[in-house]
Amino acid sequence: MLRSLFISMFIWLMVFLAEAGAADPIRIGVTLGLTGTYAGPANMQERGYRLWEQDINRRGGILGRPVKIVIRDDKSDKRESKKIYRDLITRQRMDLVFGPYSSEITIAVAPILEEFGYPTLIPGAAADRIWKQGYKNVFGLYTPASRYALEMLNLAVLHNLRRVAIAYADDEFSAEAGHGAKKWAATNKLDVAMFEEFRKGTRDLRYLALKAKDASADLLVVTGHYNESIDMRRALSQIGWYPRAYFATVGPTLRAYHDTLGQDAEFTFAPSHWEPDESLKFPGSQQLIRDFRSYGVLPSYHAAAAFAAGQVLEAAIKKAGGLDRDTIRQALYDLDVHTVMGRYRVDKYGVQIKHRPFIIQWLGGKKVIVYPEEHRGNARPVFRPGG
């Protein structure tokens, strides 16, 4: 009798310990600029992470373990982010981490990821320099910054826009995107009529708008973030001139761009890595759009990138069969998977090589995909008369 009771208690204890162990969450840390310069896209990313966390836990977690994402506000400051990542890794001992928002902050924290051997998906940065340092632990989701304007320049050729003016902010991402635009314009045999750098934080951009006007530009390309896209559009209104096409990175993909500018947002072009378009058939895309309605806004590609990072990490952990970071690192190199925002596949440096961005345009108060053709539906790009 006692022996049977002991055996029953032993079995119960083993089951309890097994269940308790299985319930230990996989802890993933990340910093985002929830306040400061990058608050707009960073808050989108926070929501994307939270929806992936809910989705994966609703499906039973990864390898039977729930997921817990620890998100800290780095205040859009690279020094703060470095301090937090070191704390997440050394003191809080996170199992894994995601990369921060923005290229300048990612460049600052990458050496920490390398020092501690944390293979890290980068869903908020695109500067080419991140992947030119010989790091083995940074894996991109976005097209590199130097290619951000490529699709727009292809579109320019198709519609006979010949003269291009390029203005770029002096931060890492913006400069690489600007120099990339110059390179691809030359490749497409377009005339670069203006190529100007400006200090990030400069709010009055009328002098650059006037230079673009004096250059008789058909296409004005501005590479920067949210403020730069807004400020240049205001400058165009202030000088009473508009090129046949105005293209700006990052900012116009956010609903706040239209909310701020109103009618002046119309006709703006921008590159986007994903859009809340239910006709897109990427895995989980339609569900993300539906779930995001709880926030009362439509998601931007920044939210989709965070969700996609979760999808890729899930695939990597399953391929690795556990949380050994060396095995996960190799899995991230080897994976070829489709996510909410399209295909993930990196080269031997961790550079994203299979994702292709869209070109969106604001028309009738809505963002619509106008290029490439296979994703644009009934929408067509609209070009102003110019001048």
Beta strands, then each sheet from edge to edge (+ up, - down):
strand 1: 26-32
strand 2: 67-73
strand 3: 96-97
strand 4: 120-122
strand 5: 138-140
strand 6: 163-169
strand 7: 191-198
strand 8: 219-223
strand 9: 245-248
strand 10: 269-272
strand 11: 337-339
strand 12: 342-344
strand 13: 358-363
strand 14: 366-371
sheet 1: 2+ 1+ 3+
sheet 2: 4+ 5+
sheet 3: 7+ 6+ 8+ 9+
sheet 4: 10+ 13- 14+
sheet 5: 11+ 12-
end
